[in-house]
Amino acid sequence: MTTEQAYGHLNPNHYTIQVLALTEERQLDVKNYIHHIKGQQPIWVNWKKSQGYRWYAVIYGDFATKEEARAVIDKLPTAVRQQGPFVRSFAEVQSDKQTDVFRLR
């Protein structure tokens, strides 16, 4: 699906957490991360071209505030936190038009 189809309906003032970014798709890594991330928040996989590379990123959740998203990072399993997850606004995610998105959960 396109960026618009995946994120267009979401509030651009909300936040999400990028939990993984790789320059190649490794399904095993994604399955391991999703297995560790509990709850019902949505998870998306996003493929895009940036800095001459094709990036594969996983973003997690829809949070009303940046503080709420940061608090969730602190509660993520160690295996996920070790990859350096960070908060992104949906405005930023929605502005990236050169992506292919797949919703995993």
N, C-alpha and C positions, 0 to 999 in steps of 0.2 A: 504494500500500500504506500501511498505518498505521505509526505510529512503532513499535508493538510488533512488527509483522511485519518491519520493516526492521532494527531495532536490539535487539529484545528478547533475542535469543540471544547478544549480545555482552557481554563482561565489563564491568560498570559501572565497574570500577577502571582500565580502559584509556582511551586518549586518541585523539582525532582532530584534524584541522586544518581549521578553516573557512577556505577559500581565497577565497571570494567571497560577498558579500551585496549584493543589489540590491532596490529596491522595485518592480521590474518584471522580468518574464522577458524575457531577451534571449538567444535560442538561440545567436547568433553568439558572444557572450562565453563561454558555457559550452563550446562546441565549441573555441574558441581555448585556453581553460585546460586542457581535457582533453588536447588535442593537445600541450601543453607539459609536462604532468606524465607522466613516464615511470614504468615499473614496473608491478607487478601489484596494487598496493593498491587496495581498492575506493573508488569515488567515488559519493556520493549527492547528489541534488538534493532539497531540503527546502523546501516552501512552508508558511508559517505567517503568522498574523496577530499583529502586535505593534505597540504604540504607535500604533494606529489605521491602520496600513498593512499591506498584504499583502507579506511579505518572501519573497524567493527566495534561498536560500543553497545553496552547494556545500560539502560536507565531504569530506575525503580521508583515507583510511587508518585502520588499527587498530593503535595502538602501545601497547606494554606500560607505558611510563613517559612522563611529561611531558617528561623530558629527551630521550628518543628522538624524540618528536614535534618538539621545538624544533630538534633537530639536522637533521631532515628539512626544516624550514622554511628553514634556512640553505642547503640544497642545491637548493631549488626555483629554477626559471628566474626571471630578473629580472622579466619581465612578470607573473608570478604574485606574487612578493614585493612588488611595488609596490602591490598592493591591500591590503597589511597583514594577511596570514594570521595566525591566532592559534590557540592550543591550547584545546580544550574536552574535558571528560571525557565519556565515554559515559553516566555517571550523569546529567549535565546534559542531554544530548541525549535520553535516554530519558524524562526527567521532563516533557518538553514534549509533552503529549498532543494538542495542537491543530495537528497537522501532516499533510501529505500528502507521502509520500516516494516517490522513484523512484530505483532503483539504476542508474547508468550503466555501471559497470564492476565 
